[in-house]
């Protein structure tokens, strides 16, 4: 299992284009991936509706977790997307 906490830097948070990129990247990975906002309940990172429901805004902290072969690599990729300005 791999897990990483990151601060969202995008002015729009994890909404619209950043959320779509995040979900598309997660969906392409053959592992189980979740994302949670600031210690809240984790949601499926492969679901655009679930990710948008978190209402992640600029400055919020999220925890990305994955389990399975290649988990560390996908967590690193998603952390880069989430923390991009």
N, CA, C and O atoms as a GROMACS GRO file, in nm:
protein
  340
    1UNK      N    1   0.085  -0.118   0.000
    1UNK     CA    2   0.000   0.000   0.000
    1UNK      C    3   0.089   0.124   0.000
    1UNK      O    4   0.193   0.128   0.066
    2UNK      N    5   0.047   0.223  -0.074
    2UNK     CA    6   0.118   0.351  -0.080
    2UNK      C    7   0.019   0.461  -0.045
    2UNK      O    8  -0.099   0.454  -0.080
    3UNK      N    9   0.069   0.562   0.024
    3UNK     CA   10  -0.017   0.672   0.064
    3UNK      C   11   0.065   0.801   0.068
    3UNK      O   12   0.182   0.800   0.104
    4UNK      N   13   0.000   0.909   0.029
    4UNK     CA   14   0.069   1.038   0.028
    4UNK      C   15  -0.030   1.150   0.057
    4UNK      O   16  -0.142   1.149   0.007
    5UNK      N   17   0.012   1.245   0.138
    5UNK     CA   18  -0.069   1.362   0.169
    5UNK      C   19  -0.012   1.480   0.091
    5UNK      O   20   0.109   1.504   0.094
    6UNK      N   21  -0.100   1.553   0.022
    6UNK     CA   22  -0.055   1.668  -0.058
    6UNK      C   23  -0.152   1.785  -0.038
    6UNK      O   24  -0.269   1.767  -0.005
    7UNK      N   25  -0.098   1.903  -0.061
    7UNK     CA   26  -0.180   2.024  -0.058
    7UNK      C   27  -0.215   2.061  -0.201
    7UNK      O   28  -0.127   2.068  -0.287
    8UNK      N   29  -0.342   2.086  -0.226
    8UNK     CA   30  -0.390   2.122  -0.360
    8UNK      C   31  -0.356   2.268  -0.386
    8UNK      O   32  -0.394   2.356  -0.309
    9UNK      N   33  -0.284   2.293  -0.496
    9UNK     CA   34  -0.237   2.428  -0.527
    9UNK      C   35  -0.316   2.497  -0.637
    9UNK      O   36  -0.310   2.620  -0.648
   10UNK      N   37  -0.390   2.422  -0.717
   10UNK     CA   38  -0.466   2.481  -0.828
   10UNK      C   39  -0.569   2.580  -0.776
   10UNK      O   40  -0.634   2.556  -0.675
   11UNK      N   41  -0.584   2.692  -0.846
   11UNK     CA   42  -0.682   2.794  -0.808
   11UNK      C   43  -0.823   2.740  -0.807
   11UNK      O   44  -0.908   2.790  -0.734
   12UNK      N   45  -0.851   2.638  -0.888
   12UNK     CA   46  -0.985   2.580  -0.893
   12UNK      C   47  -0.997   2.453  -0.810
   12UNK      O   48  -1.100   2.386  -0.814
   13UNK      N   49  -0.893   2.420  -0.736
   13UNK     CA   50  -0.896   2.298  -0.655
   13UNK      C   51  -0.898   2.175  -0.743
   13UNK      O   52  -0.840   2.173  -0.852
   14UNK      N   53  -0.966   2.070  -0.696
   14UNK     CA   54  -0.982   1.949  -0.778
   14UNK      C   55  -1.120   1.953  -0.842
   14UNK      O   56  -1.206   1.869  -0.812
   15UNK      N   57  -1.141   2.050  -0.929
   15UNK     CA   58  -1.267   2.068  -1.001
   15UNK      C   59  -1.234   2.079  -1.149
   15UNK      O   60  -1.121   2.110  -1.187
   16UNK      N   61  -1.333   2.056  -1.231
   16UNK     CA   62  -1.321   2.072  -1.376
   16UNK      C   63  -1.202   1.996  -1.433
   16UNK      O   64  -1.189   1.876  -1.414
   17UNK      N   65  -1.116   2.068  -1.503
   17UNK     CA   66  -1.005   2.004  -1.574
   17UNK      C   67  -0.909   1.928  -1.482
   17UNK      O   68  -0.873   1.815  -1.514
   18UNK      N   69  -0.865   1.986  -1.368
   18UNK     CA   70  -0.774   1.909  -1.281
   18UNK      C   71  -0.838   1.779  -1.231
   18UNK      O   72  -0.771   1.677  -1.221
   19UNK      N   73  -0.966   1.783  -1.199
   19UNK     CA   74  -1.036   1.663  -1.152
   19UNK      C   75  -1.044   1.559  -1.264
   19UNK      O   76  -1.024   1.440  -1.240
   20UNK      N   77  -1.073   1.603  -1.385
   20UNK     CA   78  -1.081   1.510  -1.498
   20UNK      C   79  -0.947   1.443  -1.524
   20UNK      O   80  -0.941   1.322  -1.547
   21UNK      N   81  -0.840   1.520  -1.520
   21UNK     CA   82  -0.706   1.464  -1.540
   21UNK      C   83  -0.673   1.366  -1.428
   21UNK      O   84  -0.618   1.259  -1.453
   22UNK      N   85  -0.706   1.402  -1.305
   22UNK     CA   86  -0.681   1.318  -1.189
   22UNK      C   87  -0.754   1.184  -1.205
   22UNK      O   88  -0.693   1.078  -1.188
   23UNK      N   89  -0.882   1.189  -1.238
   23UNK     CA   90  -0.964   1.068  -1.251
   23UNK      C   91  -0.919   0.983  -1.370
   23UNK      O   92  -0.912   0.860  -1.358
   24UNK      N   93  -0.887   1.044  -1.482
   24UNK     CA   94  -0.841   0.969  -1.599
   24UNK      C   95  -0.710   0.896  -1.569
   24UNK      O   96  -0.692   0.782  -1.610
   25UNK      N   97  -0.621   0.962  -1.498
   25UNK     CA   98  -0.494   0.899  -1.461
   25UNK      C   99  -0.519   0.784  -1.365
   25UNK      O  100  -0.460   0.677  -1.380
   26UNK      N  101  -0.606   0.804  -1.268
   26UNK     CA  102  -0.639   0.698  -1.172
   26UNK      C  103  -0.705   0.580  -1.242
   26UNK      O  104  -0.672   0.464  -1.215
   27UNK      N  105  -0.798   0.609  -1.332
   27UNK     CA  106  -0.872   0.503  -1.400
   27UNK      C  107  -0.783   0.415  -1.488
   27UNK      O  108  -0.815   0.299  -1.512
   28UNK      N  109  -0.673   0.469  -1.534
   28UNK     CA  110  -0.582   0.392  -1.620
   28UNK      C  111  -0.494   0.296  -1.540
   28UNK      O  112  -0.428   0.210  -1.599
   29UNK      N  113  -0.493   0.310  -1.410
   29UNK     CA  114  -0.407   0.226  -1.326
   29UNK      C  115  -0.482   0.100  -1.280
   29UNK      O  116  -0.599   0.107  -1.244
   30UNK      N  117  -0.414  -0.015  -1.283
   30UNK     CA  118  -0.479  -0.141  -1.244
   30UNK      C  119  -0.473  -0.167  -1.093
   30UNK      O  120  -0.450  -0.281  -1.051
   31UNK      N  121  -0.493  -0.063  -1.013
   31UNK     CA  122  -0.489  -0.077  -0.868
   31UNK      C  123  -0.609  -0.004  -0.807
   31UNK      O  124  -0.672   0.079  -0.873
   32UNK      N  125  -0.641  -0.036  -0.683
   32UNK     CA  126  -0.747   0.034  -0.612
   32UNK      C  127  -0.691   0.165  -0.558
   32UNK      O  128  -0.586   0.165  -0.493
   33UNK      N  129  -0.760   0.275  -0.584
   33UNK     CA  130  -0.711   0.407  -0.544
   33UNK      C  131  -0.824   0.484  -0.477
   33UNK      O  132  -0.937   0.486  -0.526
   34UNK      N  133  -0.790   0.549  -0.365
   34UNK     CA  134  -0.887   0.637  -0.299
   34UNK      C  135  -0.824   0.773  -0.276
   34UNK      O  136  -0.702   0.788  -0.277
   35UNK      N  137  -0.910   0.871  -0.255
   35UNK     CA  138  -0.865   1.005  -0.220
   35UNK      C  139  -0.960   1.056  -0.111
   35UNK      O  140  -1.081   1.035  -0.117
   36UNK      N  141  -0.902   1.123  -0.013
   36UNK     CA  142  -0.981   1.178   0.097
   36UNK      C  143  -0.938   1.322   0.121
   36UNK      O  144  -0.822   1.357   0.103
   37UNK      N  145  -1.032   1.403   0.160
   37UNK     CA  146  -1.004   1.544   0.191
   37UNK      C  147  -0.984   1.559   0.341
   37UNK      O  148  -1.072   1.525   0.421
   38UNK      N  149  -0.868   1.610   0.379
   38UNK     CA  150  -0.839   1.647   0.517
   38UNK      C  151  -0.885   1.550   0.624
   38UNK      O  152  -0.947   1.592   0.722
   39UNK      N  153  -0.857   1.423   0.609
   39UNK     CA  154  -0.892   1.326   0.712
   39UNK      C  155  -1.035   1.275   0.704
   39UNK      O  156  -1.079   1.200   0.790
   40UNK      N  157  -1.108   1.315   0.600
   40UNK     CA  158  -1.245   1.268   0.582
   40UNK      C  159  -1.250   1.127   0.525
   40UNK      O  160  -1.147   1.060   0.513
   41UNK      N  161  -1.368   1.085   0.492
   41UNK     CA  162  -1.388   0.951   0.435
   41UNK      C  163  -1.329   0.944   0.294
   41UNK      O  164  -1.352   1.034   0.213
   42UNK      N  165  -1.254   0.839   0.265
   42UNK     CA  166  -1.199   0.825   0.130
   42UNK      C  167  -1.306   0.787   0.029
   42UNK      O  168  -1.404   0.719   0.061
   43UNK      N  169  -1.286   0.834  -0.094
   43UNK     CA  170  -1.376   0.800  -0.205
   43UNK      C  171  -1.295   0.738  -0.317
   43UNK      O  172  -1.172   0.748  -0.320
   44UNK      N  173  -1.364   0.674  -0.408
   44UNK     CA  174  -1.301   0.612  -0.523
   44UNK      C  175  -1.240   0.719  -0.614
   44UNK      O  176  -1.312   0.803  -0.668
   45UNK      N  177  -1.109   0.715  -0.631
   45UNK     CA  178  -1.039   0.814  -0.713
   45UNK      C  179  -1.064   0.796  -0.862
   45UNK      O  180  -1.022   0.879  -0.943
   46UNK      N  181  -1.130   0.688  -0.900
   46UNK     CA  182  -1.159   0.662  -1.041
   46UNK      C  183  -1.298   0.711  -1.081
   46UNK      O  184  -1.340   0.694  -1.196
   47UNK      N  185  -1.368   0.773  -0.987
   47UNK     CA  186  -1.504   0.823  -1.012
   47UNK      C  187  -1.504   0.975  -1.010
   47UNK      O  188  -1.475   1.036  -0.906
   48UNK      N  189  -1.537   1.037  -1.121
   48UNK     CA  190  -1.539   1.183  -1.129
   48UNK      C  191  -1.642   1.241  -1.031
   48UNK      O  192  -1.615   1.343  -0.967
   49UNK      N  193  -1.757   1.177  -1.018
   49UNK     CA  194  -1.858   1.228  -0.925
   49UNK      C  195  -1.811   1.219  -0.781
   49UNK      O  196  -1.837   1.310  -0.701
   50UNK      N  197  -1.743   1.111  -0.747
   50UNK     CA  198  -1.691   1.096  -0.610
   50UNK      C  199  -1.585   1.200  -0.580
   50UNK      O  200  -1.585   1.260  -0.472
   51UNK      N  201  -1.494   1.223  -0.674
   51UNK     CA  202  -1.387   1.321  -0.654
   51UNK      C  203  -1.446   1.461  -0.643
   51UNK      O  204  -1.407   1.538  -0.556
   52UNK      N  205  -1.539   1.495  -0.730
   52UNK     CA  206  -1.602   1.627  -0.725
   52UNK      C  207  -1.681   1.647  -0.595
   52UNK      O  208  -1.690   1.759  -0.544
   53UNK      N  209  -1.738   1.538  -0.542
   53UNK     CA  210  -1.818   1.549  -0.419
   53UNK      C  211  -1.733   1.589  -0.298
   53UNK      O  212  -1.787   1.635  -0.198
   54UNK      N  213  -1.602   1.573  -0.307
   54UNK     CA  214  -1.514   1.612  -0.197
   54UNK      C  215  -1.504   1.764  -0.183
   54UNK      O  216  -1.469   1.814  -0.076
   55UNK      N  217  -1.536   1.836  -0.290
   55UNK     CA  218  -1.530   1.982  -0.291
   55UNK      C  219  -1.392   2.032  -0.246
   55UNK      O  220  -1.381   2.117  -0.157
   56UNK      N  221  -1.288   1.978  -0.308
   56UNK     CA  222  -1.151   2.015  -0.274
   56UNK      C  223  -1.118   2.150  -0.337
   56UNK      O  224  -1.133   2.169  -0.458
   57UNK      N  225  -1.072   2.242  -0.253
   57UNK     CA  226  -1.038   2.377  -0.298
   57UNK      C  227  -0.890   2.404  -0.279
   57UNK      O  228  -0.820   2.329  -0.211
   58UNK      N  229  -0.843   2.511  -0.339
   58UNK     CA  230  -0.703   2.549  -0.326
   58UNK      C  231  -0.666   2.560  -0.178
   58UNK      O  232  -0.737   2.624  -0.099
   59UNK      N  233  -0.554   2.498  -0.141
   59UNK     CA  234  -0.508   2.501  -0.003
   59UNK      C  235  -0.553   2.383   0.081
   59UNK      O  236  -0.499   2.360   0.189
   60UNK      N  237  -0.653   2.309   0.033
   60UNK     CA  238  -0.698   2.190   0.105
   60UNK      C  239  -0.593   2.079   0.095
   60UNK      O  240  -0.515   2.074  -0.001
   61UNK      N  241  -0.591   1.993   0.194
   61UNK     CA  242  -0.502   1.878   0.195
   61UNK      C  243  -0.582   1.753   0.160
   61UNK      O  244  -0.692   1.733   0.210
   62UNK      N  245  -0.526   1.670   0.074
   62UNK     CA  246  -0.588   1.543   0.040
   62UNK      C  247  -0.489   1.430   0.067
   62UNK      O  248  -0.368   1.449   0.064
   63UNK      N  249  -0.545   1.313   0.093
   63UNK     CA  250  -0.465   1.193   0.112
   63UNK      C  251  -0.501   1.098  -0.001
   63UNK      O  252  -0.617   1.059  -0.018
   64UNK      N  253  -0.400   1.061  -0.077
   64UNK     CA  254  -0.418   0.969  -0.190
   64UNK      C  255  -0.358   0.836  -0.147
   64UNK      O  256  -0.245   0.831  -0.099
   65UNK      N  257  -0.435   0.729  -0.163
   65UNK     CA  258  -0.388   0.596  -0.124
   65UNK      C  259  -0.418   0.496  -0.234
   65UNK      O  260  -0.521   0.504  -0.301
   66UNK      N  261  -0.326   0.402  -0.253
   66UNK     CA  262  -0.344   0.298  -0.354
   66UNK      C  263  -0.291   0.166  -0.300
   66UNK      O  264  -0.198   0.163  -0.219
   67UNK      N  265  -0.352   0.060  -0.347
   67UNK     CA  266  -0.310  -0.073  -0.304
   67UNK      C  267  -0.300  -0.163  -0.426
   67UNK      O  268  -0.391  -0.170  -0.507
   68UNK      N  269  -0.187  -0.231  -0.437
   68UNK     CA  270  -0.164  -0.322  -0.548
   68UNK      C  271  -0.030  -0.294  -0.612
   68UNK      O  272   0.042  -0.203  -0.573
   69UNK      N  273   0.002  -0.375  -0.710
   69UNK     CA  274   0.130  -0.360  -0.780
   69UNK      C  275   0.133  -0.227  -0.855
   69UNK      O  276   0.042  -0.198  -0.933
   70UNK      N  277   0.236  -0.148  -0.833
   70UNK     CA  278   0.247  -0.017  -0.896
   70UNK      C  279   0.182   0.094  -0.816
   70UNK      O  280   0.166   0.206  -0.866
   71UNK      N  281   0.143   0.065  -0.692
   71UNK     CA  282   0.073   0.164  -0.609
   71UNK      C  283   0.155   0.289  -0.586
   71UNK      O  284   0.103   0.400  -0.596
   72UNK      N  285   0.283   0.274  -0.555
   72UNK     CA  286   0.366   0.392  -0.528
   72UNK      C  287   0.377   0.482  -0.649
   72UNK      O  288   0.372   0.605  -0.636
   73UNK      N  289   0.391   0.423  -0.766
   73UNK     CA  290   0.405   0.501  -0.889
   73UNK      C  291   0.278   0.583  -0.918
   73UNK      O  292   0.287   0.701  -0.951
   74UNK      N  293   0.162   0.521  -0.904
   74UNK     CA  294   0.039   0.594  -0.934
   74UNK      C  295   0.010   0.700  -0.828
   74UNK      O  296  -0.041   0.807  -0.861
   75UNK      N  297   0.042   0.673  -0.703
   75UNK     CA  298   0.023   0.773  -0.598
   75UNK      C  299   0.111   0.895  -0.627
   75UNK      O  300   0.068   1.009  -0.610
   76UNK      N  301   0.235   0.870  -0.670
   76UNK     CA  302   0.324   0.981  -0.706
   76UNK      C  303   0.267   1.064  -0.822
   76UNK      O  304   0.271   1.187  -0.818
   77UNK      N  305   0.215   0.996  -0.925
   77UNK     CA  306   0.157   1.067  -1.040
   77UNK      C  307   0.037   1.152  -0.998
   77UNK      O  308   0.024   1.268  -1.038
   78UNK      N  309  -0.050   1.092  -0.917
   78UNK     CA  310  -0.169   1.165  -0.875
   78UNK      C  311  -0.135   1.280  -0.781
   78UNK      O  312  -0.201   1.384  -0.783
   79UNK      N  313  -0.033   1.262  -0.699
   79UNK     CA  314   0.011   1.370  -0.610
   79UNK      C  315   0.062   1.489  -0.692
   79UNK      O  316   0.036   1.604  -0.656
   80UNK      N  317   0.132   1.462  -0.802
   80UNK     CA  318   0.178   1.570  -0.889
   80UNK      C  319   0.060   1.645  -0.951
   80UNK      O  320   0.063   1.768  -0.960
   81UNK      N  321  -0.040   1.573  -0.992
   81UNK     CA  322  -0.158   1.637  -1.052
   81UNK      C  323  -0.229   1.722  -0.946
   81UNK      O  324  -0.266   1.836  -0.972
   82UNK      N  325  -0.248   1.665  -0.828
   82UNK     CA  326  -0.322   1.735  -0.722
   82UNK      C  327  -0.248   1.859  -0.673
   82UNK      O  328  -0.310   1.957  -0.634
   83UNK      N  329  -0.115   1.854  -0.675
   83UNK     CA  330  -0.038   1.967  -0.620
   83UNK      C  331   0.007   2.068  -0.726
   83UNK      O  332   0.074   2.166  -0.694
   84UNK      N  333  -0.030   2.044  -0.852
   84UNK     CA  334   0.008   2.137  -0.958
   84UNK      C  335  -0.068   2.269  -0.943
   84UNK      O  336  -0.188   2.269  -0.916
   85UNK      N  337   0.003   2.381  -0.962
   85UNK     CA  338  -0.065   2.512  -0.952
   85UNK      C  339  -0.158   2.538  -1.070
   85UNK      O  340  -0.221   2.643  -1.077
   0.00000   0.00000   0.00000
